[in-house]
Amino acid sequence: MLEDDYRYELYASLYQHLRDDDFPGGKTKAQKIAKKVKEHFQLDELLYDVNKPIRQIINLYENKDTQELKEYVVEWDDDLLHETLRLFVLSDTYYKLKKVPPRECKSKNAQCDFCDICFR
């Protein structure tokens, strides 16, 4: 039960930005948070029952104009995941320090979208 309380508080903390509806019959902030937390618990139950590790993800995109669907299968790649997390932590660190990270390239590269900013 303590784990459920912890999870409830954690999930509820993600939705503190929600506000009460200002129209008659609208939902309160507490009702909106409770609904979101319930959705998290339902997803947890689904994922906890998975017997095999998740090795791929399917991103499903819908063209809003035509309602056509397109699938993109992403295979699990530990090296890519670790590199992505490393870069995220590095970027987050520089952001918290309010510093610009050092330039990674030695010379101007026309292929880079940020070369004009980097080499000012």
Backbone as a ProteinNet text record, in pm:
[ID]
protein_1_A
[PRIMARY]
MLEDDYRYELYASLYQHLRDDDFPGGKTKAQKIAKKVKEHFQLDELLYDVNKPIRQIINLYENKDTQELKEYVVEWDDDLLHETLRLFVLSDTYYKLKKVPPRECKSKNAQCDFCDICFR
[TERTIARY]
81.6	0	86.2	201.4	288.6	340.7	368.9	414.8	306.7	180.2	70.2	58.5	75.6	69.5	181.8	300	414.7	388.2	340.6	311.7	202.4	100.5	-7.2	49.2	130.5	189.3	280.3	357.4	446.3	366	266.9	186.3	108.2	55.3	-19.5	70.8	197.1	290	312.9	290.1	310.2	201.9	91	-24.9	-65.6	27.3	-4.6	-33	1.6	-22.9	-169.4	-247.5	-388.1	-465.5	-572.2	-654.3	-800.8	-876.4	-1020.4	-1079.4	-1182.3	-1255.4	-1336.6	-1346.5	-1419.4	-1559	-1613.8	-1749.8	-1836	-1965.9	-2055	-2045.9	-2034.7	-2027.2	-1888.6	-1790.9	-1654.6	-1587.9	-1477.3	-1403.8	-1313.3	-1294.5	-1201	-1059.8	-961.8	-823	-804.6	-863.2	-850.2	-910.9	-1025.5	-1088.4	-1001.7	-943.5	-857.8	-733.8	-673.2	-553.9	-588.4	-700.7	-742.3	-760.5	-817.8	-837.3	-702.6	-609.3	-477.6	-403.4	-411	-344.3	-405	-536.5	-603.8	-551.8	-532.8	-479.7	-338.4	-257	-121.6	-126.3	-214.2	-225.3	-272.3	-364.8	-410.6	-296.1	-215.6	-101	1.3	23.8	115	69.5	-59.1	-111.8	-87.3	-105.4	-81	65.8	155.2	298.3	354.3	300.8	351.4	319.4	218.7	180.3	257.8	343.4	421.2	527.5	527.1	620.3	757.3	762.4	888.8	931.7	1059.4	1102.6	1055.3	1029	988	1113.6	1118.2	1237.6	1215.9	1092.1	1067.4	942.3	937.4	824.6	770.5	641.3	579.5	521.9	578	522.8	420.4	301.9	194.3	159.9	174.3	143.7	18.9	-62.8	-182.5	-176.3	-199.4	-209.5	-348.2	-353.3	-482.3	-568	-504.7	-581.8	-652	-581.4	-635	-668.1	-626.8	-643	-567.4	-468.1	-381.6	-291.5	-262.6	-175.7	-43.1	64.1	197	265.2	320.1	390.9	540.6	607.3	753	794.5	861.6	907.5	1047.4	1065.6	1195.1	1243.8	1354.9	1414.4	1490	1490.9	1565.6	1714.3	1785	1928.6	1993.9	2058.9	2119.5	2221.8	2305.1	2407.9	2345.3	2243.7	2176.5	2106.8	2043.3	1975.6	2074.8	2187.6	2287.9	2345.2	2372.2	2426	2323.4	2197.6	2091.6	2078.2	2079.1	2069.3	2191.9	2310.1	2432.3	2422.1	2377.2	2364.5	2256.1	2148.7	2043.2	2096.7	2166.2	2220.8	2320.3	2405.7	2501.7	2431.1	2332.6	2256.9	2184	2123.3	2051.4	2146.6	2265.9	2365.6	2403.2	2433	2466.3	2348.7	2227.9	2109.7	2097.3	2115.2	2104.4	2214.7	2332.8	2444.1	2432.8	2334.8	2313.1	2438.5	2499.1	2618	2594.1	2662.4	2655.8	2758.8	2720.2	2817.9	2928.8	3046.5	3154.9	3121.5	3174.8	3154.1	3220.8	3150.4	3203.9	3284.4	3257.6	3329.6	3444	3543.4	3663	3648.3	3569	3553.7	3407.3	3374.5	3237.6	3194	3075.4	3023.3	2890.7	2882.7	2762	2641.1	2665.5	2556.5	2488.7	2556.6	2504.7	2408.8	2292.7	2192.4	2234.9	2329	2366.1	2504.5	2566.2	2704	2714.7	2615.5	2621.6	2620.2	2544.6	2538.3	2668.1	2718	2839.6	2963.2	2970.5	3093.1	3074.8	2992.7	2977.5	3097.7
-119.7	0	126.5	122.4	239.1	271.7	166.2	190	259.5	219	284.2	430.9	460.1	598.9	681	621.7	690.3	717.6	615.4	631.8	735.6	736	833.9	975.1	996.5	1129.2	1168.7	1074.1	1101.4	1140.2	1060.4	1089.7	1219.8	1243.7	1367.4	1489.1	1475.3	1589	1631.6	1541.6	1573.7	1665	1677.9	1750.8	1868.8	1924.2	2038.6	2165.1	2164.4	2280.2	2291.9	2184.4	2187.7	2286.7	2341.5	2441.1	2398.6	2453.8	2431.9	2490.7	2424.9	2483.5	2600.6	2704.9	2823.4	2834.2	2721.7	2722.8	2630.3	2654.8	2572.6	2424.5	2338.7	2195.4	2146.8	2234.6	2197.7	2116.8	2057.1	1973	2058.9	2012.3	2079.2	2026.8	2098.6	2056.1	1917.3	1895.2	1765.4	1652.9	1678.9	1576.9	1545	1648.5	1627.4	1547.2	1580.1	1508.7	1363.9	1340.5	1203.5	1120.6	1180.6	1109.6	1073.1	1167.5	1141.6	1033.6	1038.7	938.5	801.4	794.5	667.4	610.2	696.6	651.3	595.2	659.6	609.2	471	453.9	324.5	216.1	250.1	153.2	112.4	208.4	177.3	93.4	124.8	44.5	-100.5	-121.9	-258.8	-333.5	-265	-326.1	-361.9	-269.5	-292.9	-394.1	-397.3	-492.7	-636	-655.6	-789.6	-839.2	-755.6	-796.6	-896.6	-1016	-1121.1	-1107.9	-1053.7	-1041.7	-895.7	-870.5	-730	-665.3	-538.2	-463	-434.9	-483	-469.5	-375	-334	-238.7	-158.2	-41.4	49.7	84.5	94.5	136.8	276.7	373.6	509.2	515.1	556.8	563.8	710.3	754.2	891.5	894	997.5	1014.1	1148.7	1147.4	1270	1327.6	1442.1	1498.5	1540.8	1570.5	1610	1491.1	1378.2	1262.5	1144.2	1151.6	1043.8	916.4	931.9	818.4	790.5	662.2	622.1	573	600.9	554.6	502.3	380.5	318.8	336	362.6	364.4	272.9	164.8	69.7	110.9	125.1	161.8	43.3	-13.1	-125.2	-73.9	-151.1	-116.3	-121.6	-16.5	-9.3	48.6	-38.5	5.3	115.9	103.4	204.2	340.3	340.3	465.5	523.9	438.8	485	548	481.3	534.6	666.3	674.4	798.2	910.9	881.2	981.5	1031.1	938.7	978.2	1058.3	1020.5	1095.5	1238.8	1253.4	1388.1	1468.6	1402.9	1473	1524.6	1439.6	1480.6	1594.4	1584.5	1690.4	1821.4	1814.3	1933	1992.5	1907.9	1953.8	2020.2	1967.6	2025.4	2166.2	2182.4	2315.6	2411	2362.6	2447.2	2494.7	2403.8	2441.2	2537.3	2522.5	2613.1	2745.4	2752.9	2869.7	2902.4	2795.9	2810.3	2746.1	2796.2	2737.5	2625	2508.7	2398.6	2432.1	2372.3	2398.9	2344.4	2408.9	2368	2232.4	2140.9	2006.7	1996.9	2083.1	2074.5	2175.8	2148.1	2232.7	2344.8	2319.4	2419.9	2427.7	2533.5	2555.2	2442.8	2391.8	2281.1	2325.7	2331.5	2378.5	2288	2162.3	2068.6	2093.9	2166.4	2190.1	2308.9	2289.9	2396.6	2512.1	2488.2	2588.7	2649.6	2621.4	2666.3	2820.1	2890.9	3038.1	3091	3026.8	3069.1	3033.7	2913.9	2865.5	2948.4	2990	3054.8	3206.8	3267.1	3413	3477.8
0	0	0	68.9	71.1	-68.4	-147.1	-283.4	-365.1	-348.1	-419.1	-379.1	-249.5	-203.6	-265.6	-269.2	-329.1	-477.1	-548.1	-690.7	-712.3	-627.1	-641	-628	-526	-504.6	-621.2	-669.3	-782.5	-905.8	-939.5	-1058.1	-1041.3	-922.5	-898	-913.9	-876	-886	-1031	-1124.6	-1266	-1321.9	-1249	-1302.1	-1215.5	-1140.4	-1055.2	-1136	-1263.9	-1349.2	-1391.2	-1373.8	-1414.8	-1329.1	-1385	-1313.4	-1316.9	-1224.3	-1224.8	-1351.8	-1405.9	-1518.8	-1466.2	-1545.7	-1499.9	-1561.1	-1605.8	-1659.4	-1574.1	-1572.3	-1489.4	-1527	-1427.4	-1450.9	-1489.1	-1488.9	-1525	-1414.7	-1447.9	-1353	-1264.5	-1142.3	-1053.2	-1081	-1030.8	-1044.6	-984.4	-866.3	-798.6	-882	-944.9	-1029.9	-1151.4	-1211.6	-1328.8	-1290.5	-1176.8	-1131.6	-1101.7	-1034.8	-1001.7	-1128.7	-1233.1	-1360.3	-1423.3	-1423.8	-1481.5	-1403.1	-1271.5	-1187.6	-1213.2	-1228.2	-1257.8	-1389.7	-1489.9	-1618.2	-1601.8	-1519.2	-1493.6	-1428.9	-1331.2	-1263.2	-1361.5	-1450.8	-1550.2	-1642.7	-1684.4	-1769.2	-1693.7	-1566.2	-1483.9	-1478.4	-1458.1	-1450.7	-1581.4	-1691.6	-1821.8	-1837.2	-1803.2	-1821.8	-1722.6	-1600.6	-1501.6	-1541.3	-1624.6	-1666.7	-1788.2	-1846.6	-1962.8	-1916.9	-1976	-1935.3	-2000.1	-2119	-2191.6	-2192	-2204.2	-2210.9	-2340.7	-2333.8	-2452.4	-2534	-2656.5	-2740.7	-2859.4	-2882.6	-2989.4	-2956.9	-3018	-2997.7	-3135.2	-3144.1	-3269.3	-3247.7	-3319.7	-3319.3	-3431.3	-3398.8	-3496.7	-3520.8	-3644.6	-3682.2	-3769.4	-3747.6	-3828.1	-3898.8	-4031	-4106.9	-4078.4	-4014.9	-3973.9	-4092.6	-4205.9	-4323.4	-4388.2	-4397.3	-4469.4	-4378.8	-4254	-4156.2	-4195.2	-4282.9	-4314.9	-4195.9	-4172.9	-4062.9	-4117.1	-4042.5	-4080	-3954.1	-3963.9	-3851	-3867.2	-3755.9	-3751.7	-3637.2	-3670.8	-3569	-3525.8	-3395.7	-3339.4	-3257	-3298.9	-3225.9	-3104.2	-2998.7	-2878.9	-2910.2	-2874.7	-2899	-2773.8	-2696.1	-2570.2	-2590.7	-2693.4	-2717.6	-2747.8	-2832.8	-2866.7	-2744	-2665.2	-2544.6	-2447.2	-2424.1	-2331.1	-2381.3	-2510.7	-2566.9	-2557	-2583.6	-2573.4	-2429.4	-2334.4	-2193.4	-2151.1	-2197.6	-2164.7	-2215.5	-2339.4	-2396.3	-2326.1	-2286	-2212.4	-2079.4	-2005	-1875.4	-1893.4	-1994.5	-2022.6	-2056	-2143.2	-2181.7	-2061.3	-1980.8	-1861.9	-1762.8	-1750	-1659.5	-1704.2	-1832.8	-1883.6	-1867.5	-1888.7	-1872.8	-1728.1	-1633.1	-1491.3	-1449.6	-1510	-1480.5	-1557.1	-1647.1	-1733.1	-1814.5	-1869.4	-1952.6	-2088	-2187.9	-2321.8	-2327.1	-2375.6	-2383.4	-2483.3	-2464.8	-2559.7	-2698.8	-2796.8	-2935.8	-2957.5	-3023.2	-3046.2	-3174.5	-3271.2	-3398.8	-3401.1	-3484.9	-3493.3	-3596.2	-3699.7	-3804.8	-3846.9	-3918.6	-3964.3	-4058.5	-4035.7	-4115.2	-4176	-4306.5	-4373.3	-4347.1	-4308.1	-4282.1	-4147	-4060.3	-3925.3	-3925.8	-3868	-3862.2	-3772.2	-3682.8	-3583.5	-3607.5	-3721.7	-3744	-3740.6	-3790.9	-3789.9	-3646.9	-3561	-3420.3	-3349.7	-3373.6	-3307.1	-3340.4	-3464.3	-3510.8	-3525.6	-3443.7	-3444.2	-3385.6
[MASK]
++++++++++++++++++++++++++++++++++++++++++++++++++++++++++++++++++++++++++++++++++++++++++++++++++++++++++++++++++++++++

